[in-house]
Amino acid sequence: MAIMKQYLNLIFTLSFLFFSHLHCSTTSAQSPAPAPPGPPDIIKILEKANQYTIFIRLLKSTQVSDRLIGELKDADDGKTIFAPTDKAFSNLKSGALNALNDEQRVELVLYHVVPIYIPLNQFQTVSNPMRTQAGDSGDGEFPLNVTTAAGNTVTLMTGLTKTRVAGTIYADGQLAIYRVDRVLEPLQVFASRSSGPAPAPGKSRKAADVAENSKAWSLVLHNLALFAVCVIAFALSL
Ligand SMILES: *[C@@H]1O[C@H](CO)[C@@H](O)[C@H](O)[C@H]1NC(C)=O
């Protein structure tokens, strides 16, 4: 009888060990999840189109490209991107790009992104000023106006820049990327230059950082808690 009891005890202990081990290893293997067939790769599309090295560099260094991929994954209203060519950047006043701080670089890139998919023949349906992902489209902020003419001629006006949509690089019903031969210069970034220091970083971005940080912390805490549970389970099973 005593042997039987010991035997049962052993089985119980072993299975407990096995399951707690299983739990620990499955939870630690949880992240990162395998990537599902994702949205179109903006960077690859631009690389293939060949004359967008500066815009690509900006998209990457500001991490806007990662952000857009995330947003496209969430399958919202899609995106429209106006991609300035390298020549467009070289036509900026010399040193203009280097003079921007990180915040302004992000704003400049986001100003070239509209948070809806707009087919080339639908720009006449857009009401002015169009809202870009740089934010406020109010006067002196980030307004972007569009006018259309026959033959899909689309003209973009920022208050500083006036240029046409020069071609379609990509369009799939969710993401449209159009070529522009001028960098779209937002008033907020380029007009306020001579009138004092750069504007303070936006509140919204700070809030986003805080949210990001607390998310990271809760993940750490979660993992610590799991680790503790695993350790206790392991200790109990000995
Ligand atoms: C953009 O359009 C709005 C509304 O029509 C107008 O008030 C504003 O002056 C325009 N801005 C530019 C730069 O064209």
Ligand as a Chemical Component Dictionary entry (heavy atoms), coordinates in Angstrom:
data_LIG
# 
_chem_comp.id                   LIG 
_chem_comp.type                 NON-POLYMER 
_chem_comp.pdbx_formal_charge   0 
_chem_comp.three_letter_code    LIG 
# 
loop_
_chem_comp_atom.comp_id 
_chem_comp_atom.atom_id 
_chem_comp_atom.alt_atom_id 
_chem_comp_atom.type_symbol 
_chem_comp_atom.charge 
_chem_comp_atom.model_Cartn_x 
_chem_comp_atom.model_Cartn_y 
_chem_comp_atom.model_Cartn_z 
_chem_comp_atom.pdbx_ordinal 
LIG C1 C1 C 0 -6.680  75.775 -49.205 1  
LIG O1 O1 O 0 -8.088  75.718 -49.312 2  
LIG C2 C2 C 0 -8.759  76.440 -48.302 3  
LIG C3 C3 C 0 -10.236 76.185 -48.490 4  
LIG O2 O2 O 0 -10.633 76.328 -49.805 5  
LIG C4 C4 C 0 -8.382  77.922 -48.400 6  
LIG O3 O3 O 0 -9.019  78.647 -47.378 7  
LIG C5 C5 C 0 -6.858  78.050 -48.275 8  
LIG O4 O4 O 0 -6.471  79.388 -48.460 9  
LIG C6 C6 C 0 -6.164  77.192 -49.299 10 
LIG N1 N1 N 0 -4.731  77.215 -49.049 11 
LIG C7 C7 C 0 -3.843  77.085 -50.027 12 
LIG C8 C8 C 0 -2.416  77.153 -49.616 13 
LIG O5 O5 O 0 -4.143  76.930 -51.193 14 
# 
loop_
_chem_comp_bond.comp_id 
_chem_comp_bond.atom_id_1 
_chem_comp_bond.atom_id_2 
_chem_comp_bond.value_order 
_chem_comp_bond.pdbx_ordinal 
LIG C1 O1 SING 1  
LIG C1 C6 SING 2  
LIG O1 C2 SING 3  
LIG C2 C3 SING 4  
LIG C2 C4 SING 5  
LIG C3 O2 SING 6  
LIG C4 O3 SING 7  
LIG C4 C5 SING 8  
LIG C5 O4 SING 9  
LIG C5 C6 SING 10 
LIG C6 N1 SING 11 
LIG N1 C7 SING 12 
LIG C7 C8 SING 13 
LIG C7 O5 DOUB 14 
# 
